[in-house]
Amino acid sequence: MKRPLGIIGLTYLFMLAVIFYCYSFVLVVYICAGAVVASLIAVIIRFVRRKSSAHLSIIAASISVLAAVLSIFLYQNNKVTPIISSYADREIEVEGYICDELTFNKSFVTCVIQTEKINGVSGSVKISYTMRQGYDMYPFDKIKVTLTPKESDYDYQKSKGIFLYAFEQDNANLTVTGEKHNSIRSVAFSVRKQMKQVLERSLDENGAALSEAVLLGDKHALPAEIKQAFYDTGTSYLIVVSGMHLILVTALLRMLLKLINAKPWISFTAIALFTFGFMAVTGFTPSVMRAGIMLLIVYFGKTVYRDADGINSLGVAALVLTLFNPYSVGNIGMLLSFAATLGILLWADPINAFILRALRLDKKQRHMRKKTFKTKAFGLLKKLIKSVIAFFATSLAATLWIIPVIILFFGKINPLTALFSMIAYPLTSAVLLLAMLLVLLSAFMPFFAFWGKVFAPPIDLFANLLTSAVKGFSKVPFASIPANDTYYYIWIAVSAVLVVCGYLFRAHREYVFSAIIISILTLTVGGSLTYLFADTSARLEIFRSGSGYTAVIRKENSASLLICNDTKSFKNELDIGRFDYVLLTGKDSRNQSIYSELSENNDISETIIYGKTSETPFATDDGVHCFGEGAEFSVVLNSDVSLKVISARGRVYQYLNSDSVSVLILPDKAFLRDLPREYLTADYAIIAGKVNDAELFECSRYFAVSETAVRSIEKADLISEAGGFSLRM
């Protein structure tokens, strides 16, 4: 069996991702049954084709599938469930320390607390805690605080072992003890902080922000429009510390070690220590750890004069990263990293060879006794062209393999990413390497600090060129194409089956050509049928949530969110990621909590917040607008739906209108006499609670989100808490 560790590790990783994101009891049963059936088929193959080793690969994959199911089950029941059942929705007093960098978002700050004691008893739990700004605290400070945590619904938090989150409450009694928690991570943070200070002191604002992103993975200083431009062009991986960045900086170290003729074991030890240090400084992100494990395997193999297989190394990395925390697949960056690396390992060389053959550059140049200037120039040009082609092939292979992940999680395709990378990648590499030299010389070699400053001007130059190029790329037509229709998922499934079949049966050129045609036809036919029969009208979706409700207005790739009636919880499984508008109409304190949670996990263009008090922390923030008592205004949510808002007597009324239907959204204790007559004759009314002057209602149909609303309007239909309510606008 070839590449056993690759088959086992990658199958295990893939199945963990499937179960984590699509979990259901029925799915797990089907997966287990499929693994057993596959094993039986492998036994049959063993007796039919005795010389084949395919049965070993199938058995290894089947065992990996069953191991993934068992791993998720054990982790869920022995790790996650006990934490949630013991602490969720209960007021607790915790003592611990801030175990990661603080995240500042508008008027809030979020930290991760690693508890040491809970209610005076030893207990180790991670809690994401959001509070108002103003506390004098730093990472690894020890704190005491009273909080009421809830179960986390965010995959990214779960991937980091954070299963609870909490917001600041009135009786928080937060105390910073003045003590520090000492560990390897705290030392790494100090080094990271020192590196950031050097960059911010030596470079202009844009250069420092970009250098911190590519060298340390800290994107918080980057302006929102720059981050969005990277996202729109599919080059956001350039500002996320990944294997690419680690390979570049270790290549620089390896070159220095070669210059001093270091012995193999000394070189390996130096590279291993540097790799571990780089992983620590960048926060042990999964993508960097994946690359670090693979690099160490490769360099160790070279040290003992053995070549390491890339697929096997990738499989080992998958096992190391997921064996003790199966939920680590909740980090989408990790999945993108593995997909891109696998694509490079499998497809980069074939694509490169195909392009060279097509351009007739694969033939070796005949040896000439006397080389003229012309032949030397031609040879140099040919090498340059081959290098460009090799880079393009690598970028294209990675791009093709991350397409399924991008579609499934982000609902888009960036078809020009491989071309954009041709310019963006060299500039990013220049910023990364020069920033590394600047930091090394300025922060860790004080005698050479002057020479470190020499690198500042070119870093600023390359950073400005990179941001200008990416912003220009984002405006190119078809730089980003929406891809969240069903036919894209069918196309992914068909293409995946074709790739797996081709790999298992060692397909030849004819099969590859046919597979490409079938894949293109699947995409084309699916797209044509969807375009012809797609429903492009807007839809209103209502979800009951706590004592209130969440309303979402969707149209194609746009969505707006209305969170109403001071909800104690809101529907956070919407899986949208980006909102054109968010309207919050509850109490000031609850609005703060909801806004902080939403903005941390979603891209929000405009936020409109109702504030009963004259002073509000949102008043001066960009993209956030406040309104108070007596306000009346209109908002165009999309090309079909407009929203009219009225606030009166401490309550907010919303009226959605399109060409075909109108919907009135009422808060609890609504006074209908305060509303225009057109509101009272809407086609539908969504009612949160008690309604005063109910006799004034002339709506066609009524829906309630609470028992109180049903008692107030007897003819109202109660919206299911499980299924919600959907209406075409």
N, C-alpha and C positions, 0 to 999 in steps of 0.2 A: 504494500500500500504506500503510495507516494504522498508525501506531505501530511502525515497523520495528525500532527499538532495543529496544522492549519485547518484541516477539516473539522477537528474536534472543537477548537477554540472559536472559529468563526460561526459554526453551526450553533454552538452554545450561545454566543452573543446575539445572533439573529433571532433565535427562538425566545431569548429573554426579552428582546425588544417587542416582538409580536405579542407575548403574553402581557407585558407591562402596559402597552398602549391599547390593547384590544381585549382586555381581560373579560372573560365570562366563563361560567362553569361548562357550558356546552362546548365552547372553543377548546378548553383544556382537554375535555373528553375526546374530541375529534383529533387533537394533536397527539395525544397518547395512543389512540387507536391507530392513527396513521404511522406512528413510529413502530408499533408492533407489527403491522402489516408489512412495512418496509423491511423489517428484519426477516420475516418469513420469505419475502421475495428474494432477499440476499441469500438465504439458505438454498433456495431453488436454483439460483444462479450458480452457486458453488458446485452443485452436482451436474448442471448442464454445461457450464464452461469452466472446467477444472483449472485451466491455465490462467484464467482471468483473476485479477485481484479486486474487481469492482465490488464484490460482496463484502470485503473488508471495509471499504469506504462507506458503504451503505449502513453496515452494522455500527461503525464508529459514529456516523451522523445520527443514527437512531438512538444510541445510548446518550449522545450529547443532548438530544431533544428531551428525553426523559429526565436527564440530570437538570436541565433548565427548569422544567416544571417542578421538580422536587425542590430545587433551590429557592424558587420564588415562594413556594408553599411554606417552607421552613422559615425563611426570612420574615414573611408576613406574619406568621403565627407566633414566632419566638422573639421577634424584635419589634416589629411595627405595632401590632395589635396591643401588646402589654403597655406600651407607652401611651397610646391613644386612650385606652380604657382607664388607665390610672390617672391621667392628668387633664385630658380634654374637657372643656366646659366646667372646670372647677377652679375656684380661686386658690392659688398657691403662692407661697413665699419662696423665692429661689435665691440661692447664693451661687455665684459662679464668676466667669470672666468672659469678656468679649473675645471671641475666637477668630474673628475675621475683620477685614476692613469695614468701616462704617460707610453706608451708602446714603448720600444726601440727595433728596428729591423735593424740590420746591421748599415747603416749610417743614418738612419732616426729615427724620434721620432713622435709618433702619440698621440694626446690628444683629448679629447672631450670638446668642448667649449659650455658652457651654456650661451647664449646671454642674455644681459639685455637691450641693445639698438642696433638697426640696422639702419644705416644711420641717427643717432641722434634721432630716435623715439623708444619708448619702444617696445620691442619685445622679446618673450621667445621662443627660438629655440635651439635645440642641433645640433651641427655640428662636424663631425669627421674631424680633421685637421692634415695633415701630413707635416712635415717640416724637414729640415736638422738638424742634431745635432749641439749643440753649444750654444743654448739659455739657459740662467740661469733662469729657471722657475720651479715651483713645483705645485702640486695639490692645487687648491683653490686660486692660484694667480689670480688677476684681470689683464686682458690684453686688448689691442686694436690691431686690425689687419684688413687689407684689403684683401679680398679673393673673388673668384668666385666659389661658390658651385655648385655641380651637384647632381642630384637625386640618392640616395643610392639604390643599387640593392641587398644589403646583408641582408639576413633574420635576422642574429644576431643583426645587428645594428638597424633594424626596431623594433625588440623585446624590445630594450632599449629606444625607442622613438627617435632614430637618423635617420632622413630621408634625410639628406644632408651630403656630404663629400666634402672636398676641399684639394688641394695640394698647397704648398707654391709657390707664383708667385713673379716675380722680384720686383713689387711695393707693396709687402706685408706690409712694414712699421710696423712690429710687435713691440709693446711696452709693456713691463711689468711695470705696474703702481706702484708696490710696496705695493699695498693694498691687503688685504686678505678678502675672503668671509667667513663669520662665519655662521655655521649651525650645526645641529646634525651630518651630514655627515663629515664635516670638523673635528669635535671633534673625531669622530670614526676613521678618517684617521690618526690623530695624535697618537691615541692609537695603531692603526695597525702598524704605522711606528716605534713606540717604541718597540712593540713586535718583529718586524723583526730585529731591532738592537740587542736585547737581544739574539735572536737565532743565528745571524751571529757572535756575539762576543763570544758566549759560545760553539758553535759546529763547527765541521770541515765542509768543503765545501759541501760534500754530505749530511751530517746530517742536516745542515741548510736549504739547498734547499728543501729537502724532508719534513722537518718540516713546512716550509713556505707553501708548497703545500697542505698538509693535514690539517693544522690548519687554514690557512688564504686564501687558494685557489689561491695563487700566484705561478704559474708554470714557470715563466720566468727564474728563476735561474736553473731549471733542465736542464741537457744536453739533446740535441736532441735525442740521442740514447736511453736514459732512457725513455723519453716520448713516443718514438716509441715502445719500448718494452711493456709498459703498454697498449698502443693502440692495439698492435698485439695480446696480450693475453686476451683482453676484460676486463681488470681490470683498465682501465683509470678512472673509477668512484672512485677509491681509492684516486686519487690525485686531485679530484674535491670536494670541500667542499659541502657536501650534508646532507640529513637527518640522515644518518648513523653517521656522525661526531657529529652532534648536539645531537643525542640521547646519545652518549657515554659521552660527557662532561656534559650534564644535569643529567645523571645517577650518575656521580661522585658528582655533587652538591647535588643531592637528598640524597645520602648516607651520606654526611656530615651533612645535615639538620636532618636526622634521629638520628645521633649520639648525637646531642644536644637537641633532643626531641622538635623540633620546632612545633608550632601549625599549623594546616592545612592551614589557610589563610595566615600565615606568610610564610610557605613553598611555597604556590602558588605564592605569590607576589615576593618572591626571585627568583623563577624559571622563572616567566614572565619577570622580569627585566633582568635577565641573558640572556634569550632567545632573547629578543629585542637587547641587547648589542652585542650578538654573531652575529645576523643577520646584524647589522650595521657594525661591524668590518669586516665581510666577504663580504660587498658590497651589501647586500640585494639580493643575487642571488636567482632565483626562486626555486631551489631545497631546499635551506635552509629555505626560507619563507614557502614553502609547509610543511616541517617538523615542523617548528615552530608553524604554525597555528594548525596543528594536535595535537602537544604536549600540547599546551595550552588548547585545547578543552578537551583532555583526563584528564589533571591534574585538570582543573576546575570541570569536572564531578566527579572526586574523592573527590574534596574538598566539593562538595554539596551532596556527597554520591550517585552519579548516574554513571552508566557505559556508556561511550561514544562508539557509534558504529564506527568502523574503516572506513567503506565505506562511511557513512554519513560525517564523519570528512574530508575524502579525497575530497568528493564533495564540502564541504564548502570551503576548501582550493582552489579548482579549480575555484570557483566563485570569491573568494576574489582576486586571482591573475590575473584574466582575465576580470573582469567586467569593469574596467576603462581603460584597455589597451588590447584589443583583439589581438593585434599583439604580445603580450608576448609569444604566442605559437611558434613564430619564434626562440625561444631559444630551441634547441634540447635537452639540458640538462634537461629542465623542463619536456619535454615529456618522457624522459627516467626515470626521477624520479617518475612521476605519474604511468608509466607502471610498474616499478619495485615494487612500493608500493602496487598497486592493485594486482599484482601477488602474493605477500607475503600474503596479506589479504585473498585472495580466495583459494590459492593452497598450501601454506606452511604446514598447519595443515593436510590436506588430504594426502600429500606426506609423511609427517613424520609418520602418522598413518599406511600408507601402508607399509613403510619400516620396521617399528617395528613389524607389523603382519608377514611380510615375514621372518623376523629373529627370530620370536617368542619371542620378547622382550616386548610385550604388556601385558603379564600376570603379575599380581601383585605378589610379593614375599610373601610367607606365613610367618606369624608372628612366630618367634621363641623366646621362653622364654630366652634362653641363647645364646648370640651371641659370636661366637668364632672369632679368628683372621681371619680364612679362610672365614667365612661368611661376615665379615666386608669388607675384601679385595674384595670379589666377588661383594658385593653391591656397593662399590665405583667404581669398574671397570664398572659395568653395568650403573651407573649414568654417568660416563665419556663417554661411548659409546653412550648413549642416547643423551647427549649434542652435540656430534659430528654429530650424525644423524640429530638432530634438526637444527643445523647450515647448514648442507648440504642441507636439505630440503628447508630452507629459501633461500639459495643461488640459488638453482636449480629453485625454483618458480620464483624468480626475473629474472633469466637469460632467462627462457622460455618466459616471458612476454615482455622482451625488445628485443627479436629476431626480431619481425616485424619492430620495429623502427630502429634497427641496419641495417637490410637489406635495408630498404627504403632509408636511408640517407647515409650509409657508404658502402653498397654493399658487406657485408661480414658476416660471422658467426664465432663465437668463441665457438666451441662445448665443450671445456674443461675448460671454465671459472669457472664453479661451483667447479671443482676439484682444479684449481689454487687458488681460493679464500680460500680454506681450510688452506693454508699456508700464503698467502699474507694478508688476513684480520686480523689475530691475530697480525702479525708484524706491520701492519698499525695502529691498535688500540693501541698497545704499544707505538709507536712513537707519536701518537696524544695525549694520556693521559699524558705521561711524558713531552712532549713539553708544554702542558697546565700548568702543575705544575711548570715547569722551568720558564715559563713566569710570572705566578702569583707571585711566590716567589721572582724572580729577579727584575721584573719591578714595581710591585705594593706593595711589602712588603720589603722595603730596609733592615729592620732588619733581615730578613730571607734569604738575598741574598746568603749567604754562602751555605745554605741547598739547594738552587736551583741548584747550581753547581754540587751537587751530582748526579743529573739526567742526566747531559751531557754525561758521558761515555756510559751508557746504550742506550741513544738515538742514538748516533753514531753507536753503535754496531747493534741495530735493523734496523737502516736505511741502513747500508751496507748489512746486511743479506737480507733485502727486495729488494734492487736494484739487488743484485746478483741472488736472486731467480727469479725475474721477467724476467731478461735477459736470465736466463736459460730456463724458461718457454717459452719464445718467440721462442726458437730454437727447441722446441718439434714439431714433425710432426703433422700437422692438428690443430695446435694452432689457426690458422686463415685460414678460407676457403672462397674464393671469392663467392659471392652470388648475383650477379647483373644480372642474366638471368631472362627472363620472367616467367619461371615456378616457381621461388621462390615466385613471387607476387601472382600467382594463388594458390600456396600452402598456403600462408598467408590468402588469402581470404576464401578458403575452411575451414581452421582450425578455423578462426574467426567465420564463420557461425555455425560450429559444437559447438563451445564453447557457443555462444549466445543461440542456441537452447537448449543445455543441461542445461544452467542456467535458462532459462525461463520455461522449462517444468520439472525442477527438476529431471534430468536424474539419473537413477540407474546405478549400476556397469556394467550391460550388455551394456548400451548405451556408457559409457565411454570407454570400451574396443573396441567397434565397431568404435567409433570416432577416437581412436588412430590408429587403423588399416587403416581406410580410409585416415587419414592424412599422414601416412607413405607411403601408396601406391601412393598418389598424388605426394609426393616428389620424390619417387623412379622412377615412370613412367616418370614424367616430366624431371628429370635429365637424364635418359637413352635416351629419345628422343632427348633432346638437345645435348647430347654428340654425338649421331649418325649423326645428321643433322646440327650441328652448323657450322657457317662460322667463321673460326679462322684466316682468312687473315687480314692483316692490311688495314686501311682505312684512306684516307686523306680527311679532311673536311675544307672547306674555308668559312669564314664569312666576309662579307664586314663590315668595322667598321670605321666610320669617313672617313678620307682621305686615309686610308690604308686598311689592312685586317689582320685577324687572321687565322692562319692555325693550325690545330690539327691533329696529327698522332696518331691513336689509334690502339692497338692490344690487344684483350682480356682485361687484367687488367692493361695494361701499356698505358701511354699517354705522348706525348711530344707536346710542344706549341711553335709556331713560330709567333712572333708579328713583323710585317714588316711595313716599309715605314712611320715611324714617325706618327703613328696613333694618332688622337685627342681623340679617344675613342677606347676601345677594347671590344671584345665579352666576357663579364664576367658572362654570364649565362651558362657557359659550364658545371657546376655541376659535376666536376671531383674530385676535392679535393686533388689530388696528381699527380705531373708531374715528369717523369724521367728527362726530359731536358726542359729548357725554353731558347729560343734564342731571344734576343732583339736587334734590328738593327736600332733604331731611333736615335734622338738627345739625348745627354747626360742627359739633364734636364727631357725629357719625359721618358727616360729609368728609371730614378730614381723614378718617380711617379708610373710607371707601376710596377716596381719591388717591391716597397713598398706595393702596393695594393695586388699584387699577393701573396707575401710571408706572408702577414698578414692573408690571408684566405685559403692558400693552403700549402701542404707539397711539397717542391721542392727539388729533390735530387741534381741536377746540374743546374747552371745558366751560360749562356754564353752571354756576353754583348759586343757590339761594342762601342768603345769610340774613337771619333775623336780627342779628346785632349790627350796629353801625360799623364796627371794626371787624375786619376779616383778614386772615393771613394770606388770602389768595389775591388780594386787590392789585398788587403790583407785579404778579408773575405773568410772564409772556404766555399767551395761549389760554389763559384762564380769565373768565369774565364773571363778575358777580352782579346780582340784582337783589333788590330788597322789596320792602312793602310797597304796594301800589304800582309795581312795574308792569308794563305791557310791551311785548315785543314779538317779532316773528323771525323764524329761522328756516331757510330752505335746506332740508336734510339731504335730498337728492333730486333728480330730475322729475320724480313723480310726487313726492310728498313734501308738504310744508308743515311747520309746527308753529302754533300760536300759543303764547304763554301769558297768563294773568296771575298776579299774586294779590291776594286780598285777605284781610283778617288772619294773617299768619299762615295762609294756605296757598298752595300753588296748583293752578288748573292748567291742563294742557289739551290742546285741540289739534288733532292731526287731520289733514285734509289732502285729498288727491282728486283727480278728475272723476273717479268712480265711487269713492266712499269717504266718509268722515267718521272720526272716532274721538269721543270725549273721554279724557282720563281724569278721574276725580280722586282727591285725597280723602282721608278720613275726616269726618265732621264737616263735610262740604256744605256751603250755603249757595243754593242754586240761584237765589235772587241776585247774587253778585255777578252773574254771567250774562253775556248777550244772548238773545233769543236763538241765534243760529247755532250756538253751542248746545242748547237744550233740545234741538231737533236733529242731532247727529244720528247717523245710521247705527252706531254702536256706542255704548257707554261702558267703560271699565271702572268699577267702583271698589275702592279700598276698604271703606267702612261705613259709618253712619252717614246718612244724607238728610240734611234739613230741607224743607220745602219740596219734598219728593213729588208732590202733586204737580209741580211745574214741568216735570220730565215729559218729553214727547219723542224720545228716541225710539228707534225701531226695535232694538234688542239690547238686553242688559247682561253683563257678565260681572261676577263678583269674585274677589280674591280672598274673602274671609267670611266666616259665618255671620259676623256682625253686619256685613254688607247685604247678605241674603235676608236677614231679618228686617233690614231697612227697606229693601226693594224686593218684595216677595217673588216677583216674576223674574228675578235675576238668576242666571245659571251659574253655579259655582265652578270656577276653573279648577281643573284637576291639578293637585300639587305635583304629581308625577309627570303628566303629559303636557301641561300648559295649554296654551291657546294660540292658534295661528290664523291669520286673516290676510287675504290678498288685497293689497291697496290699489 
